[in-house]
C-alpha cells in the first residue's frame, strides 16, 4: 500500500546553504526557519494512485490538454523522433513530444502497464494540486519539504549526510555515467524507479531526492535574507513554482540538484518526463495510513 504518511514534528532548522552550487537558483544564504508539525507522504505518487484519481474525477492533465510534453531524447523511439523538429535551445536533450503524457511517458508508442508502481510523471503543478486536494492533502511548502529532506541533520548535502554512497550503498536514483550521453545505471534504473525503491531516510521517506522532481506550493524567488522565518509560505505571487529533490536525470557534473538545499522551478502548467508529486497534510486523511518505520 503506497498511501502512507509519516508525522513530522515541527521545529527549527537551517534552510538553504552558505556553500551554494548554483547561486542563481537562490540556494543561499543558510537561514533559520521554523515549521509547524505536518504529515508527508512516504512515497512519491505512483501511476496506480494517479490512475485512481483520474478514474474517480475524470481529471485531464495539462499535458493531455496541450497535446505534448517534454521527454528526454534518448528515451524516445526513432519513430517518434522523426516527427520532432525543435528542441529546447539551452537543453537540447529535451524534446517536445506530441502525445507524451502520464499514461505514455515516452510518447504515444509507450505505456505504463509494467510501471504502475513507478512515480507518475508529466504532471504539472496544477495537476499536482488537484491530486493532493482529491486525496485530502496539499502540496508541501518548500520549507516543509526541505525540513523533511534533511531528516534532522544540520548542514549536510543529503538526507543521510555528505557521503553519496555510505558503506557503498546506493540510496537514490540519479544519472550515473556521462550526461546526457551514457547512463551506466549503477543504481539499477535508467529511468524512474518504483516509488518503494531504496532505503528509507531517518524520517521514513523513500526517494525524497532523485527519481522525480517534486512540486512544492511556493512561488519561486531567488533572493533570501538571513532573518529567522516562522512557517514561511513563499511570496504571494510569481510566475514559476518551486520544485525540489532532483531526478533520475540529475548528474553531479550537470544538474547537481539532488541536494536538500538545491531547488529549481517551472511555470505551474509545465510538465515533463522527470517531474512528479509528493503530498503533505496538516491532519492525517481518513484513508491514509500512518507509517512509523524508523521514526
PERAGI-V638613 format. One line per field, one symbol per residue. ss: DSSP state (A for helix, B for strand, O for the rest). burial: I if it has 24 or more other C-alpha atoms within 12 Angstrom, else O. Layout:
ss: ???
burial: ???
This chain:
ss: OOOBBBBBOOBBBBBOOOOOOOAAAOOOOOBBBBBOOBBBBOOOOBAAAAAAAAAAAOOOOAAAAAOBBBBBAAAOOAAAAAOOOOOBOOBOOBBBBBOOBOOBOOOOOOOOOOOOOBBOOOOOAAAAAAAAAAOOOBBOOAAAAAAAAAOOOOOOOBOOBOOOOAAAOOOOOOOOBBOOOBBOOOOOOOOOOBOOOOOOOOOOOOOOOOOOBBBBBBBOOOOOOOOOBBOOOOOOOOOBBBBBOOOOOOOOOOOOOOOOOOOBBBBOOOOBOOBBOOBBBOOOOOOOBBOOOOO
burial: OIIIIIIIOIOIIIIIIOOIIIOOIIIIIIIIIIIIIIIIIIIIIIIIIIIOIOOOOOIIIIIIOOOIIIIIIOIIOOOIIOOOOOOOOOOOIIIIIIIIIIIIIIIIOOOIOOIIIIIIIIIIIIIIIIIIOIIIIIIIIIIIIIIIIIIIIIIIIIIIOOOIOOOOOIIIIIIIOOIIOOIOOOIOIIIIIIIIIIIIIIIIIIIIIIIIIIIIIIIIIIOIOOOOOOIIIIOOOOOIIIIIIIIIIIIIOOIIIIIIIIIIIIOIIIIIIIIIIIIIIIIIIOOIOIIOOOO
